[in-house]
Amino acid sequence: MTDSILNSIKGLLYIDESEKGFDSDIIMHINSVFMVLNQLGVGPDEGFTISDDSATWSDFLGKDKSLEGVKTYVYMKVRMIFDPPTSSSVMDSMKRSIDEFEWRLNIAASNKK
């Protein structure tokens, strides 16, 4: 897995790194999810945004391995906005997973402060 936030999310969305047509949309959605994470207490206190494929997960997470779930959470939230599942059962499952990740990430962030 690439450490680039944008490229890793694009890969999970089955979009080739060289395809740039959706970058502005995906970047906007990723930044919206970073806003939510900041409100949950996850990430830098001043917030975090990306503008291209140079921002890395290490830039956001630092060396903190206890927040690796952020990557899956960001992917699922972006997927629900950018390319939501057509199956209602898959969508419900993803929503439940997102809710659980939000709860767990919030607890992990609270334990660090």
N, C-alpha and C positions, 0 to 999 in steps of 0.2 A: 504494500500500500504506500502510495506517495505521501509525503508529509504536507504537500500543498493542500490547503483546505479546499479551494475551488476544484482542483483536479481530482481529489479523492471523492468529493460529492458528485462531480460529473461522472466519474467512473461507476459509482453506485447507481446512478440514474441511466447507465448504459449510453453515455454520451462520450465520444472520443475526445481526448484532451485537445486535439488539433481543431475540433469544431468550436468556433468562437461565437456562433450565431445566438446562442442562448446565455452567454456569459453574463450580460447585464441583468437579465431576469434572475438567474441563479444567485448572483452576488447580492442583489436586493433581498432575496428571500433568506440567504444565509445571514445577512446583517440583521434582519428582523428577528431571526432565532437568537442571535447573539444578544439582542436587546432583552429578550425573554430570559435568557440565561443570566444576564446581569441582574435582573430583578429577582431571580432565584438565589442570588448571591454567588454565582459561579463565574469565574474569570476575573480579569483585572477590575479593580474598583471603579476606574474611570471609563469602563466599557471597552468594546473592541469592535472594529469593523475591518472588512477587507475591501480592496479595490481592484485586485487582479489575482493571478495565480502565484504571486510571490509570498503571500502570507501563509504561514505554516501552523500546524497544530501545536508545535512546540512554542510558537509565539504566543498562542492563546493559553495553553496549559502549563507552560514552563516544564519543569521536571516532575510534576505531580502525576503519578501513575494511578491515583485513586479516582481520577475523573475521566478515565478512558471512555466511559459510557457517553460522554459528550459527543463523540464522533457519530455514534449510532443515533443519538437523539437529534442532532443537527440534520443528519440524512433523512430520518423519518419525518421531521417537521417540514423540511424542504420538499420532500416527495409529496406530502399531503397537500401542499400548496401548488407545486409546479406540475405534478403528474399524479393526481389522486387515483387510487385503485378503483376499478369499475365494479368490483364485487363488494357488496355491502358487508359480507362477513370478513373479508380481508381488511376493509376500512375500519370496522369495529375492532378487530384485533390490533391494528396499528394504533388506534386511538388509546386502547388500554395499555399498550406498551409505552406510548408517549407519556401517558399519565404516570405510569410506574417510574419511568426514567426521571420525570420532573420531581417526583417525591424523593427518590433516592439521591439525585444530584443535589437537591435542596438540603437533605440531611447531611450529605458528605460535606457540602460547603459550610453548613452550620457548625459541624464538628471541628472545622479548621479555624474558626474565629474565636 
